């Protein structure tokens, strides 16, 4: 049996959710999730801004998207 150090099973997840409910109460959880959602949105916007700045600095070399990355059997060509 393989044991993954960061794997969270169903019962562990249920226990974590119960502890959160006990600590914060049912009324505070939507507020917490709203704050987490705003934080994730802000993080994504920050990442987009950094990518735009990098692309503006050197528009000839935009960042490669994962689907545009060269295949492992291809070798990058020297410029």
C-alpha positions in Angstrom: 0.0 0.0 0.0 1.3 3.4 -1.0 1.1 6.2 1.6 1.1 9.7 0.3 2.2 12.2 3.0 -0.3 15.0 1.9 -3.2 12.7 1.1 -6.4 13.6 2.9 -9.0 10.8 3.1 -12.7 11.2 3.5 -12.7 10.8 7.3 -9.9 13.3 7.8 -11.7 15.8 5.6 -14.9 15.3 7.6 -13.0 15.8 10.9 -11.4 19.0 9.6 -14.7 20.4 8.5 -16.3 19.5 11.9 -13.4 21.3 13.7 -13.8 24.4 11.5 -17.6 24.4 12.3 -16.9 24.1 16.0 -14.3 26.8 16.0 -16.0 29.4 13.8 -19.7 28.5 14.0 -22.0 28.0 11.1 -22.7 31.7 10.5 -19.0 32.7 10.1 -18.1 30.0 7.5 -19.8 31.8 4.5 -17.9 35.0 5.4 -14.6 33.0 5.6 -15.2 31.4 2.2 -16.0 34.8 0.7 -12.7 36.1 2.0 -10.9 33.1 0.6 -12.6 33.6 -2.8 -11.5 37.3 -2.8 -8.0 36.3 -2.0 -7.8 33.8 -4.8 -9.2 36.3 -7.2 -6.7 38.9 -6.2 -3.9 36.4 -6.5 -5.0 35.5 -10.1 -5.2 39.2 -11.0 -1.7 39.7 -9.7 -0.3 36.8 -11.7 -2.0 38.2 -14.8 -0.5 41.6 -14.2 3.0 40.1 -13.9 2.6 38.1 -17.1 1.4 41.3 -18.9 4.4 43.2 -17.6 6.8 40.4 -18.8 5.2 40.3 -22.2 5.4 44.1 -22.5 9.0 44.1 -21.6 9.8 41.6 -24.4 6.8 41.1 -26.7 8.8 38.9 -29.1 9.0 36.2 -26.4 5.6 35.7 -24.7 5.3 33.2 -21.9 4.6 29.7 -23.2 1.2 28.2 -22.2 1.3 24.6 -21.0 -0.3 23.4 -24.3 2.3 25.4 -26.3 5.3 24.0 -24.5 7.7 22.0 -26.7 7.3 18.2 -26.6 9.9 16.3 -24.6 11.4 14.7 -27.8 11.9 18.1 -29.4 15.0 20.1 -28.7 14.8 23.8 -28.4 16.5 25.7 -31.2 19.2 28.2 -30.4 18.5 31.8 -31.5 
